[in-house]
Each structure stands twice: as C-alpha cells, then as structure tokens.
Amino acid sequence: MIKIYKVFKEITAWYFPKKEDKVFCIGMHKTGTTSLAKALTILGYRVRDYPSVRLLGDRFLWLRGTQINDFNCFTDATIIPLYKRLDKKFPNSKFIITIRPINSWLESCSKWPNFIRPNVTGKRKIYRERVLGAKNYDEVIFKEKYQEHFNDVTSYFKNRQKDLLLLDLYQDNKWEAICEFLKKPKPQEDYPHSNAGTNKRLINKIVTELGLDDKTKDLAHNKFLNDKKLNEDKIKKFLKDLS
C-alpha cells in the first residue's frame, strides 16, 4: 500500500507539477556537468545532479519520486532523453548544454574507470545505452552519439537562442555567460573547477556501506565533491554529525 501511495505521488508530481521556472543542464557525461551543478548551487538554485528516472523497459517515463517539485535545477545526462518533454512541461525554463572538443571528450571518456567496468547492469546500463549508445566506452559509437545529441539540441532550439546556452568546458568567462543567460549577479568566488569523479565514487561507496538514503548522499556530494583532500574519515565524521 505504501508503494502504491509513493507511485501515486510520483505520477501526480509529474503530471501536475508546481508552476516554477527551471533550469535543465543537458550536456553529456564528462563535459563539466559536476562543476556546473556546483556553480548553479552557488547561484541559489536547488540542484539535483544525476536525477533518477522512472523506466518502463528501456523507455524513459519521468523523474522518480517528487524530484520535479523538490528541485528547480537538474544536471547530468539522465535527463537528456526527457528534455523535449520537460521543455513543453515548463515552457519558460532555460537549458544549458555543456560541450568540449570531441577528441578531448573521447579521451576523457576512455580513461574514466566507470566506462570500462565489465558488469554494468540495471538502470545504469539503460541510461548509457540510451544516451551514449553503448554501456561501455566505444570510440565510434560515443562519437556518433555526442554529435547526434549536439545536432538535435541545437536544431530543436535554433529559433529560440534565448532559451539555450552553449557552455564550453574550456571557455574562460563561464560565470559571465551563465549569469547573463540566467539574469543573475556574478558571484565573487571563482567558478568551481571540479575533478569530482573520485570523490563521488568514494562518497557513494561509504553511503552505501552505511545504508544511508539519497538525501544524505546529496548533502555529502554538495559538501565534498570539490574537496581536494577528501578521505573516508572526513566523510564518515560528516555523516555521523548529520545523524
């Protein structure tokens, strides 16, 4: 009965969401999405990075739970298959696609441990096959899907430039570009530069080992993703203090 109630709340949230303008970041993996999530948090957005999606087979239905109402900014590749539906559902929202030179992107993907793991199953496998074309790194397929996604997005927004920002991973004026696009004042602090993959994996490992929930994991991500001296003791102390 509890499960049915949760699914009912989820469906209600998706089909009858709060009327709130949102920001959707629809760049591919390894294009600076983690840094962008941190930057948008600094700007005051309620950011959900890598939101979980309800699936039916390999079909993307909607965001799980009440995320669509709990947050007003969503980042990372899991929302890519839903971006046109999200645009129609929230017509005054803004979209940001993070990009980088294709050879640099392919090199980064080829070196990322998560893309060469042999045992990718479940939702992660479906996410990757839908967005990247393959569950593990394949230069030809990844390159084709990257270009396909870029062409699809720029074609979709070709007469609506005010609704889409192209943000290059290597451009110097990211704060200026984002703040002008979103009509926000530029923060005093530097734009966050994150190599957060290692930190994220460590946090997720500890949260899983301790049997904690996604909300706690999100709090740990927001605090530690850009920590240059992160270790298990620091994470465990933070999680213990939360309880």
C-alpha positions in Angstrom: 0.0 0.0 0.0 2.9 2.4 0.8 4.5 1.6 -2.5 1.3 2.4 -4.4 0.9 5.7 -2.5 4.5 6.6 -3.4 3.9 5.8 -7.1 0.7 7.9 -7.0 2.6 10.9 -5.5 5.2 10.5 -8.2 2.7 10.4 -11.1 0.8 13.4 -9.6 4.1 15.4 -9.2 5.0 14.7 -12.9 1.6 15.4 -14.4 0.6 18.2 -12.1 3.9 19.9 -11.1 4.3 23.1 -9.3 4.4 26.1 -11.7 8.0 27.0 -11.4 10.6 28.0 -14.0 13.5 25.6 -14.0 17.0 25.2 -15.4 17.9 21.9 -17.2 21.5 21.1 -18.0 21.6 18.6 -20.8 25.3 18.2 -21.5 26.8 14.7 -21.9 28.9 13.0 -19.3 32.5 14.4 -18.9 31.7 17.9 -20.2 31.9 19.7 -16.9 28.4 18.9 -15.6 29.6 18.5 -12.0 31.2 21.9 -11.9 28.1 23.4 -13.5 25.9 21.8 -10.8 28.1 23.4 -8.1 28.0 26.8 -9.9 24.2 26.7 -10.1 24.1 25.8 -6.4 26.2 28.9 -5.7 23.7 31.0 -7.7 20.9 29.8 -5.3 19.3 27.0 -7.4 18.0 23.8 -5.7 20.1 21.5 -7.8 19.5 17.8 -8.4 22.6 16.2 -10.0 22.1 13.0 -12.0 18.4 12.6 -11.1 16.9 9.1 -11.1 14.4 8.4 -13.8 11.4 6.0 -13.9 11.8 3.5 -16.6 9.4 1.1 -18.4 11.8 -1.4 -20.1 14.2 1.0 -21.8 11.6 3.8 -22.1 12.2 6.9 -20.1 8.9 7.9 -18.4 9.5 10.7 -15.8 11.7 11.7 -12.9 11.2 9.4 -9.9 9.6 10.5 -6.7 8.8 14.1 -6.2 12.1 15.4 -7.6 10.3 17.5 -10.2 8.9 19.6 -7.4 11.7 19.3 -4.9 14.3 20.9 -7.2 14.3 23.7 -9.7 17.6 22.8 -11.5 18.6 19.4 -12.9 22.0 18.4 -14.2 23.7 15.5 -16.0 22.8 13.0 -18.7 19.9 11.1 -17.2 17.5 13.9 -18.2 18.7 14.1 -21.8 16.0 11.7 -23.2 13.4 13.8 -21.4 14.5 17.3 -22.3 11.8 18.0 -25.0 9.0 16.9 -22.7 10.5 19.0 -19.9 10.6 22.0 -22.2 6.9 21.6 -23.0 6.0 21.0 -19.4 8.0 24.1 -18.2 7.8 26.5 -21.2 9.6 29.4 -19.5 12.6 27.3 -18.4 16.2 27.6 -19.5 18.5 24.9 -21.0 22.3 24.7 -20.8 24.3 22.2 -22.9 27.9 21.8 -21.8 30.3 20.9 -24.6 34.0 20.3 -25.2 36.2 19.4 -28.2 35.2 15.9 -29.4 38.8 14.4 -29.2 39.2 15.8 -25.7 35.9 14.3 -24.7 36.6 10.9 -26.2 40.0 10.8 -24.4 38.4 11.7 -21.1 35.7 9.0 -21.6 38.3 6.4 -22.5 40.2 7.0 -19.2 37.1 7.1 -16.9 37.0 3.8 -14.9 33.2 3.7 -14.9 33.1 3.4 -18.7 35.3 0.3 -18.8 33.6 -1.7 -16.0 32.5 -5.1 -17.3 29.5 -5.6 -15.0 27.3 -2.6 -15.9 23.7 -3.7 -15.4 20.2 -2.4 -14.5 19.3 1.3 -14.8 22.9 2.4 -15.4 23.2 0.1 -18.4 19.9 1.5 -19.8 20.9 5.1 -19.2 24.2 4.7 -21.0 22.8 2.8 -23.9 20.1 5.4 -24.4 22.4 8.4 -24.1 25.8 7.2 -25.2 24.7 4.3 -27.4 26.7 1.6 -25.5 27.1 0.5 -21.9 30.9 0.8 -22.1 33.3 3.0 -23.9 33.3 2.6 -27.7 35.0 5.4 -29.6 33.0 5.1 -32.8 29.6 4.9 -31.1 30.3 7.5 -28.4 31.5 10.0 -31.1 28.4 9.4 -33.2 26.0 9.9 -30.2 27.8 13.0 -29.0 27.4 14.7 -32.4 23.9 13.4 -32.7 22.9 14.9 -29.4 24.6 18.2 -30.1 22.8 18.5 -33.5 19.5 17.5 -32.0 19.6 20.1 -29.3 20.9 23.0 -31.5 18.3 22.2 -34.1 15.5 22.0 -31.6 16.4 25.4 -30.2 17.5 27.1 -33.4 14.8 29.8 -33.3 15.0 30.1 -29.5 18.5 31.2 -28.8 17.4 33.0 -25.6 16.4 29.6 -24.1 19.6 27.7 -24.7 23.2 28.4 -23.6 26.2 26.6 -25.1 28.8 26.4 -22.4 32.3 25.2 -23.4 34.2 23.4 -20.8 37.4 25.4 -21.7 36.0 28.9 -22.1 37.3 31.5 -19.6 34.1 33.5 -19.0 31.8 30.8 -17.7 30.4 32.9 -14.8 29.7 35.9 -17.2 28.0 33.6 -19.7 25.8 31.8 -17.2 24.9 34.9 -15.2 23.9 36.9 -18.3 21.9 33.9 -19.5 20.0 33.4 -16.2 19.9 37.1 -15.3 21.8 36.5 -12.1 24.5 38.7 -10.4 28.0 37.3 -10.8 29.4 35.8 -7.6 32.6 37.0 -6.0 34.1 33.5 -5.8 35.8 31.7 -8.7 33.9 29.4 -11.0 34.2 25.9 -9.5 36.5 23.6 -11.3 35.8 20.0 -10.3 37.5 16.7 -11.0 34.9 15.2 -8.7 34.6 11.7 -10.1 36.9 10.1 -7.5 35.2 12.0 -4.6 31.8 11.0 -5.9 32.7 7.3 -6.0 34.2 7.4 -2.5 31.1 9.2 -1.1 28.7 6.8 -2.8 30.7 3.8 -1.5 30.5 5.0 2.1 26.9 6.0 1.9 26.0 2.5 0.5 28.1 0.7 3.1 26.3 2.7 5.9 22.9 2.1 4.4 22.0 5.8 4.1 19.5 7.4 1.8 19.8 9.5 -1.3 19.1 12.8 0.5 22.1 12.1 2.8 24.2 11.3 -0.3 23.2 14.6 -2.0 24.2 16.5 1.1 27.6 14.8 1.1 28.0 15.5 -2.6 27.3 19.2 -2.2 29.8 19.4 0.7 32.7 17.3 -0.6 32.7 16.9 -4.4 35.3 19.6 -4.8 37.3 18.8 -1.7 41.0 18.3 -2.8 41.9 16.4 0.4 38.9 14.2 0.9 39.3 10.9 2.8 37.0 8.3 4.4 37.3 9.7 7.9 36.2 13.1 6.9 33.1 11.8 5.1 32.2 9.4 8.0 32.5 12.2 10.5 30.2 14.4 8.5 27.6 11.7 8.1 27.8 10.8 11.8 27.2 14.5 12.7 24.1 14.5 10.5 22.6 11.6 12.4 
